[in-house]
């Protein structure tokens, strides 16, 4: 787990470096959208960014920053897949890894996601850019990193232990499983299940009107009256 944390720390450092170049990234996307004649369309998904890089990116600086963004997204996806392999039946990362893989898929629509505080990527955009064009694409990396941190925190939680019954001498014995012979031996009396046990000595006495209905028939007294 220490190695996993160190890898995530390295990815976070790369994310910070890319965040410092966000204005260059937005300018590169803007030129690509203009070349593709898609100025009225927002940047929807990663597939669109790939398309811009391969067909409408002609400046060396634009190619470098867009390739840096796509490489970072690819490495984040590889990290999420590596975390998924660490999951077991006992320790799971919940839905955090599923969210990461969904966000980083090529065709996933990113227009609705927005990075929240303490992230300020969206705040560095103009109002029009944040609302309509680039709010989702700049929110992708910080949102994925937050979910990866949540997944690691979930995987680090200790294994849940069963409630132990304290014995009379003050020790806590290991609980017996329902399918072990010791469990069946301890619960062999009463009913045939080990979940709920009724006392075999206590009869079931009806109450209320049922008690009156099953009263014994009247018998005459044994005394003779003369």
C-alpha positions as CSV (number, residue, x, y, z in Angstrom):
1,X,0.0,0.0,0.0
2,X,2.9,2.3,0.6
3,X,4.0,1.9,-3.0
4,X,0.5,2.6,-4.2
5,X,0.4,5.9,-2.2
6,X,3.7,6.9,-3.6
7,X,2.5,6.3,-7.2
8,X,-0.6,8.4,-6.5
9,X,1.6,11.2,-5.0
10,X,3.7,11.2,-8.2
11,X,0.5,11.4,-10.3
12,X,-0.7,14.3,-8.1
13,X,2.5,16.2,-8.7
14,X,2.1,15.8,-12.4
15,X,-1.5,17.0,-12.1
16,X,-0.3,20.2,-10.3
17,X,2.2,20.8,-13.1
18,X,-0.5,20.5,-15.6
19,X,-2.8,22.7,-13.6
20,X,-0.2,25.5,-13.8
21,X,-0.4,25.3,-17.6
22,X,-4.2,25.3,-17.8
23,X,-4.3,28.6,-19.8
24,X,-2.0,27.0,-22.4
25,X,-4.3,24.0,-22.6
26,X,-7.5,26.0,-23.0
27,X,-5.8,28.2,-25.7
28,X,-4.8,25.0,-27.5
29,X,-8.3,23.6,-27.4
30,X,-9.7,26.9,-28.6
31,X,-7.5,26.9,-31.6
32,X,-8.3,23.3,-32.4
33,X,-12.1,24.0,-32.1
34,X,-11.6,26.9,-34.5
35,X,-9.7,24.8,-37.0
36,X,-12.4,22.1,-36.8
37,X,-15.1,24.8,-37.1
38,X,-16.7,23.6,-33.9
39,X,-16.7,26.9,-32.0
40,X,-20.3,26.5,-31.1
41,X,-19.7,23.0,-29.6
42,X,-18.3,22.3,-26.1
43,X,-15.5,19.8,-25.5
44,X,-17.6,16.8,-24.5
45,X,-15.3,13.9,-24.0
46,X,-11.8,12.5,-24.4
47,X,-12.5,11.1,-27.8
48,X,-13.0,14.7,-29.0
49,X,-9.7,15.8,-27.6
50,X,-8.0,12.8,-29.4
51,X,-9.6,13.9,-32.6
52,X,-8.4,17.5,-32.2
53,X,-4.8,16.2,-31.5
54,X,-4.7,14.0,-34.6
55,X,-6.5,16.3,-37.1
56,X,-6.6,19.9,-36.0
57,X,-3.5,20.5,-33.9
58,X,-0.7,22.2,-35.8
59,X,1.3,24.1,-33.3
60,X,4.1,22.3,-31.4
61,X,3.1,23.9,-28.1
62,X,-0.6,22.9,-28.6
63,X,0.4,19.3,-29.4
64,X,2.6,19.1,-26.3
65,X,0.0,20.3,-23.8
66,X,-2.8,18.2,-25.3
67,X,-0.6,15.1,-25.4
68,X,0.4,15.8,-21.8
69,X,-3.3,15.9,-20.8
70,X,-4.1,12.7,-22.6
71,X,-1.1,10.9,-21.2
72,X,-2.1,11.9,-17.7
73,X,-5.6,10.7,-18.2
74,X,-4.2,7.3,-19.5
75,X,-1.9,6.9,-16.5
76,X,-4.8,7.7,-14.1
77,X,-6.9,5.0,-15.7
78,X,-4.0,2.5,-15.4
79,X,-3.7,3.4,-11.7
80,X,-7.4,2.8,-11.2
81,X,-7.2,-0.6,-12.9
82,X,-4.2,-1.5,-10.7
83,X,-6.3,-0.6,-7.6
84,X,-9.1,-2.7,-8.9
85,X,-6.9,-5.8,-9.0
86,X,-6.1,-5.2,-5.3
87,X,-9.7,-5.5,-4.3
88,X,-10.8,-8.7,-2.5
89,X,-14.1,-10.1,-1.2
90,X,-13.3,-8.5,2.2
91,X,-11.9,-5.1,1.0
92,X,-13.6,-3.2,-1.8
93,X,-13.2,0.4,-2.9
94,X,-16.9,0.8,-3.3
95,X,-18.0,2.8,-6.3
96,X,-15.0,5.2,-6.4
97,X,-13.1,3.1,-8.9
98,X,-16.2,2.6,-11.1
99,X,-16.6,6.4,-11.2
100,X,-12.9,6.8,-12.2
101,X,-13.2,4.3,-15.0
102,X,-16.4,5.8,-16.3
103,X,-15.0,9.4,-16.3
104,X,-11.9,8.3,-18.1
105,X,-13.6,6.4,-20.8
106,X,-13.3,7.9,-24.3
107,X,-17.0,8.4,-25.0
108,X,-18.2,9.5,-21.5
109,X,-20.0,12.9,-21.5
110,X,-18.0,15.3,-19.3
111,X,-20.2,18.4,-19.7
112,X,-22.1,18.0,-16.4
113,X,-19.2,17.4,-14.0
114,X,-17.6,20.3,-12.1
115,X,-14.7,20.3,-9.7
116,X,-15.6,21.5,-6.3
117,X,-13.7,23.2,-3.5
118,X,-10.8,23.2,-2.8
119,X,-10.2,22.8,-6.6
120,X,-10.1,26.0,-8.5
121,X,-9.7,24.9,-12.1
122,X,-13.2,26.0,-13.0
123,X,-12.7,29.4,-11.3
124,X,-9.7,30.1,-13.6
125,X,-12.1,30.0,-16.6
126,X,-14.3,32.9,-17.7
127,X,-18.0,32.6,-17.0
128,X,-18.8,31.6,-20.6
129,X,-16.0,29.0,-20.7
130,X,-16.9,27.5,-17.4
131,X,-20.6,27.2,-18.3
132,X,-20.5,26.2,-21.9
133,X,-17.1,25.1,-23.3
134,X,-14.4,23.8,-20.9
135,X,-15.9,23.4,-17.5
136,X,-16.2,19.6,-17.8
137,X,-12.8,18.9,-19.4
138,X,-10.8,20.8,-16.8
139,X,-12.8,19.2,-14.0
140,X,-12.0,15.7,-15.1
141,X,-8.5,15.2,-13.6
142,X,-9.3,16.7,-10.1
143,X,-12.5,14.7,-9.9
144,X,-10.7,11.5,-10.8
145,X,-7.9,12.1,-8.3
146,X,-10.4,12.7,-5.5
147,X,-12.1,9.4,-6.2
148,X,-8.8,7.6,-6.3
149,X,-7.9,9.0,-2.8
150,X,-11.3,7.8,-1.6
151,X,-10.7,4.4,-3.0
152,X,-7.4,4.0,-1.3
153,X,-8.8,5.2,2.0
154,X,-11.6,2.6,1.7
155,X,-9.1,-0.2,0.9
156,X,-7.0,0.8,4.0
157,X,-9.8,0.3,6.4
158,X,-9.3,-2.7,8.7
159,X,-11.1,-5.9,8.1
160,X,-14.5,-5.9,9.9
161,X,-14.6,-8.4,12.8
162,X,-17.7,-10.2,14.1
163,X,-19.1,-9.4,17.5
164,X,-17.6,-11.7,20.1
165,X,-19.6,-13.0,23.1
166,X,-17.8,-12.5,26.4
167,X,-17.5,-15.7,28.5
168,X,-17.9,-15.9,32.2
169,X,-14.1,-15.8,32.8
170,X,-13.8,-12.4,31.0
171,X,-12.2,-13.7,27.8
172,X,-13.5,-13.3,24.3
173,X,-13.6,-16.6,22.5
174,X,-13.6,-16.9,18.7
175,X,-17.2,-17.1,17.5
176,X,-18.2,-20.5,16.0
177,X,-19.5,-20.7,12.5
178,X,-22.9,-22.2,11.9
179,X,-21.6,-25.1,9.9
180,X,-19.0,-26.3,12.4
181,X,-19.7,-29.3,14.7
182,X,-19.1,-27.2,17.8
183,X,-21.8,-24.9,16.8
184,X,-24.3,-27.8,16.1
185,X,-23.4,-29.4,19.4
186,X,-24.0,-26.2,21.4
187,X,-27.4,-25.7,19.8
188,X,-28.6,-29.3,19.6
189,X,-31.5,-28.7,22.0
190,X,-34.7,-27.0,21.4
191,X,-35.6,-26.3,17.8
192,X,-33.4,-27.5,15.0
193,X,-31.9,-24.2,13.9
194,X,-29.0,-22.3,15.5
195,X,-30.6,-18.9,14.8
196,X,-33.4,-18.7,17.3
197,X,-33.8,-21.2,20.1
198,X,-36.9,-21.7,22.2
199,X,-36.7,-23.2,25.7
200,X,-38.0,-26.8,25.6
201,X,-39.1,-26.7,29.2
202,X,-41.4,-23.7,29.0
203,X,-44.8,-24.6,27.5
204,X,-46.7,-22.3,25.2
205,X,-49.7,-21.1,27.1
206,X,-52.5,-19.5,25.1
207,X,-53.8,-16.1,26.3
208,X,-57.1,-14.2,26.2
209,X,-60.0,-15.7,24.5
210,X,-58.0,-18.8,23.4
211,X,-57.5,-19.7,27.0
212,X,-61.3,-19.7,27.7
213,X,-62.0,-21.7,24.6
214,X,-59.8,-24.6,25.7
215,X,-61.0,-24.9,29.3
216,X,-61.6,-28.5,30.5
217,X,-65.2,-29.8,30.8
218,X,-66.9,-29.2,34.1
219,X,-66.8,-32.2,36.5
220,X,-69.1,-32.6,39.6
221,X,-67.6,-32.5,43.0
222,X,-66.7,-35.7,44.8
223,X,-68.7,-34.8,47.8
224,X,-72.2,-36.3,48.4
225,X,-75.0,-34.2,49.6
226,X,-77.8,-35.8,51.6
